[in-house]
Amino acid sequence: MIRVICLLLLALYLVTGSKLCPHHCLCYENSDLVDCRARGFTVFPHGIPHGTWLLDLSENRLYELKSSTFTGIWALRILLLQNNAIQAMQPQALASLSFLEKLDLSHNDLRFLVQDFTYGLAALKDLRLAHNSLEFLETRSFAHLESLEKLDLSHNHIRIIQCGAFHGLTSLKQLNLAWNQLSMLQSGLLTMQQKLSVLLLGHNNISSIETEVFTPLHSLSVLGLEANQLGSLKFRTFLNLQTPSTHVQLSENPWVCDCELHRVFSKILHVRRFHIDDYWNITCHTPPLLAGASPALMDSQLCIAETATVLVITATVMVTVVAAIAMAERNRRKKRLNLSKQGSESETALNK
């Protein structure tokens, strides 16, 4: 019996360790991992070991991050705070986490990003803010994040992104802005993101894309624009995208299937570095004759007639121009003949 008790105590020691550990949490000696997941915490627990590198506080009821919350746990590398009720962060609440590499704040209730909330996070590589209530991203919202490679802002209510909001994110490789309420993409939005390889903008309300917005993205390999409000495109928007290879998603948009759109798609498809992955899932919204049909059918059903009309008009104009030139030439010759005749009559009169 005594031996069994000793073994149980030894097992408990191996799990909790000899160091300080918050009540209701599990601390693992060998891995410096502290598991406080789903413990019902409404405030940050005390007694987090100083050497902790992974802290899991997900699925609790935390509602605020204060400036002094993380003081003393300087070694932290991964901080998991998803599925809480966090509504606010005090300025520089994370400033002491200078070695932090991953921060998950998804599935909370953040309505805005407090100024300088990223101060001190120079080592951060992965920031997850999906499924919050963000509406507005101000200039330099993500300052101090020179090492950030992944930024997930999907499933928010973002309507406005000021130019400069992503300024400084020179290492960014993946940006997820899907499932928001963006209506347009302005030039200057992504001026510093030359390493960006994945840009997800699907399921927004985007109806307008300025031609220079993608120009700085020399490494872009995936561009998601599906399920927006795009009715037309400018070929120059994609021509300015100088990448080795880019895969684009454009389905579930209310495309206006006129001949201009047909020409744009044809040009894109003939550029080897561009790949419209869902081209055969793209359908026309208007005109009614083509509603629900593939744009690939526009050439035979619409554009031939338009081309014929253009040719007829061109031919008519050319005939009119030629006729005008011929008439002008005839009038010129007639005028010369009249002048010549008048000269001859004058000369005859003088000789008499």
Backbone hydrogen bonds, N-H to C=O, Kabsch-Sander energy under -0.5 kcal/mol:
donor,donor_aa,acceptor,acceptor_aa,energy
5,I,1,M,-2.2
6,C,2,I,-2.3
7,L,3,R,-2.1
8,L,4,V,-2.2
9,L,5,I,-2.3
10,L,6,C,-2.3
11,A,7,L,-2.3
12,L,8,L,-2.3
13,Y,9,L,-2.1
14,L,10,L,-2.2
15,V,11,A,-1.8
16,T,12,L,-2.7
17,G,13,Y,-2.6
25,C,22,P,-1.7
26,L,35,D,-2.2
28,Y,33,L,-2.4
29,E,14,L,-0.7
29,E,27,C,-0.6
32,D,28,Y,-1.6
33,L,28,Y,-0.9
34,V,54,L,-2.8
35,D,26,L,-3.3
35,D,33,L,-0.5
36,C,34,V,-0.8
36,C,56,D,-2.5
38,A,58,S,-2.4
39,R,36,C,-0.7
52,T,49,P,-1.6
53,W,32,D,-2.4
54,L,32,D,-1.5
55,L,78,I,-2.5
56,D,34,V,-2.5
57,L,55,L,-0.7
57,L,80,L,-2.8
59,E,82,Q,-2.1
61,R,41,F,-2.7
63,Y,42,T,-0.7
65,L,88,A,-1.8
66,K,64,E,-0.6
69,T,66,K,-1.6
70,F,93,A,-0.6
71,T,68,S,-1.1
73,I,70,F,-1.6
74,W,72,G,-0.6
75,A,50,H,-0.9
76,L,73,I,-1.4
77,R,53,W,-2.5
78,I,53,W,-2.7
79,L,102,K,-2.4
80,L,55,L,-2.6
81,L,79,L,-0.6
81,L,104,D,-2.6
83,N,106,S,-1.7
84,N,107,H,-0.7
85,A,62,L,-2.4
87,Q,63,Y,-2.4
88,A,63,Y,-1.0
90,Q,65,L,-2.8
93,A,90,Q,-1.6
95,A,92,Q,-1.3
97,L,94,L,-2.0
98,S,96,S,-1.3
99,F,74,W,-0.6
100,L,97,L,-1.4
101,E,77,R,-3.1
102,K,77,R,-2.0
103,L,126,D,-2.7
104,D,79,L,-2.3
105,L,103,L,-0.6
105,L,128,R,-2.9
107,H,130,A,-2.2
108,N,131,H,-0.8
109,D,86,I,-2.2
111,R,87,Q,-0.8
114,V,112,F,-0.7
117,F,114,V,-1.7
119,Y,116,D,-1.4
121,L,118,T,-2.1
124,L,121,L,-1.4
125,K,101,E,-2.5
126,D,101,E,-2.0
127,L,150,K,-2.6
128,R,103,L,-2.5
129,L,127,L,-0.6
129,L,152,D,-3.1
131,H,154,S,-1.8
133,S,110,L,-2.1
135,E,111,R,-0.9
137,L,160,I,-2.1
138,E,136,F,-0.6
140,R,164,G,-2.1
141,S,138,E,-1.6
142,F,165,A,-1.3
143,A,140,R,-1.3
145,L,142,F,-1.0
148,L,145,L,-1.2
149,E,125,K,-2.4
150,K,125,K,-2.4
151,L,174,Q,-2.4
152,D,127,L,-2.3
153,L,151,L,-0.6
153,L,176,N,-2.9
155,H,178,A,-1.7
156,N,179,W,-0.7
157,H,134,L,-2.4
159,R,135,E,-2.7
160,I,135,E,-1.4
162,Q,137,L,-2.5
165,A,162,Q,-2.2
167,H,164,G,-1.2
169,L,166,F,-2.0
170,T,168,G,-2.0
172,L,169,L,-1.1
173,K,149,E,-2.6
174,Q,149,E,-2.4
175,L,198,V,-2.7
176,N,151,L,-2.5
177,L,175,L,-0.7
177,L,200,L,-3.0
179,W,202,G,-2.3
181,Q,158,I,-2.2
183,S,159,R,-0.6
185,L,208,S,-2.0
186,Q,184,M,-0.5
189,L,186,Q,-1.5
191,T,188,G,-0.7
193,Q,190,L,-0.7
194,Q,192,M,-1.0
196,L,193,Q,-1.2
197,S,173,K,-2.5
198,V,173,K,-2.3
199,L,222,V,-2.6
200,L,175,L,-2.5
201,L,199,L,-0.6
201,L,224,G,-2.4
203,H,226,E,-2.3
205,N,182,L,-2.4
207,S,183,S,-2.7
208,S,183,S,-1.0
210,E,185,L,-2.4
213,V,210,E,-1.6
215,T,212,E,-0.9
217,L,214,F,-1.8
218,H,216,P,-1.8
220,L,217,L,-1.0
221,S,197,S,-2.6
222,V,197,S,-2.1
223,L,247,H,-2.9
224,G,199,L,-2.6
225,L,223,L,-0.7
225,L,249,Q,-2.3
227,A,251,S,-2.4
229,Q,206,I,-2.2
237,T,234,K,-1.3
238,F,234,K,-0.7
238,F,235,F,-0.9
239,L,235,F,-2.5
240,N,236,R,-2.2
241,L,238,F,-1.5
242,Q,240,N,-1.2
243,T,241,L,-1.3
246,T,273,R,-3.2
247,H,221,S,-2.9
248,V,246,T,-0.5
248,V,275,H,-3.2
249,Q,223,L,-2.1
255,W,253,N,-1.9
255,W,283,T,-0.7
256,V,231,G,-2.5
257,C,255,W,-0.9
257,C,286,T,-3.2
258,D,256,V,-2.1
262,H,258,D,-1.9
263,R,259,C,-2.4
264,V,260,E,-2.3
265,F,261,L,-2.8
266,S,262,H,-2.4
267,K,263,R,-2.3
268,I,264,V,-2.5
269,L,265,F,-2.7
270,H,266,S,-1.1
271,V,268,I,-1.5
272,R,270,H,-0.7
274,F,271,V,-1.9
275,H,246,T,-2.2
277,D,248,V,-1.6
277,D,275,H,-1.2
278,D,248,V,-0.7
279,Y,276,I,-1.5
281,N,278,D,-1.9
282,I,278,D,-0.5
282,I,279,Y,-1.2
284,C,290,L,-0.5
284,C,293,A,-2.6
285,H,255,W,-2.9
286,T,255,W,-1.7
290,L,287,P,-1.7
291,A,287,P,-0.6
291,A,288,P,-0.8
292,G,284,C,-3.0
293,A,290,L,-2.7
297,L,294,S,-2.1
298,M,295,P,-1.8
301,Q,297,L,-1.9
302,L,298,M,-2.4
303,C,298,M,-2.5
304,I,299,D,-1.0
306,E,302,L,-1.8
307,T,303,C,-2.8
308,A,304,I,-2.8
309,T,305,A,-2.4
310,V,306,E,-2.5
311,L,307,T,-2.6
312,V,308,A,-2.7
313,I,309,T,-2.6
314,T,310,V,-2.8
315,A,311,L,-3.0
316,T,312,V,-2.8
317,V,313,I,-2.6
318,M,314,T,-2.6
319,V,315,A,-2.8
320,T,316,T,-2.5
321,V,317,V,-2.6
322,V,318,M,-2.9
323,A,319,V,-2.8
324,A,320,T,-2.4
325,I,321,V,-2.6
326,A,322,V,-2.8
327,M,323,A,-2.7
328,A,324,A,-2.4
329,E,325,I,-2.5
330,R,326,A,-2.5
331,N,327,M,-2.6
332,R,328,A,-2.2
333,R,329,E,-2.5
334,K,330,R,-2.6
335,K,331,N,-2.4
336,R,332,R,-2.3
337,L,333,R,-2.7
338,N,334,K,-2.5
339,L,335,K,-2.4
340,S,336,R,-2.6
341,K,337,L,-2.5
342,Q,338,N,-2.5
343,G,339,L,-2.0
344,S,340,S,-2.0
345,E,341,K,-2.2
346,S,342,Q,-2.0
347,E,343,G,-2.1
348,T,344,S,-2.0
349,A,345,E,-2.1
350,L,346,S,-1.8
351,N,347,E,-1.7
352,K,348,T,-1.4
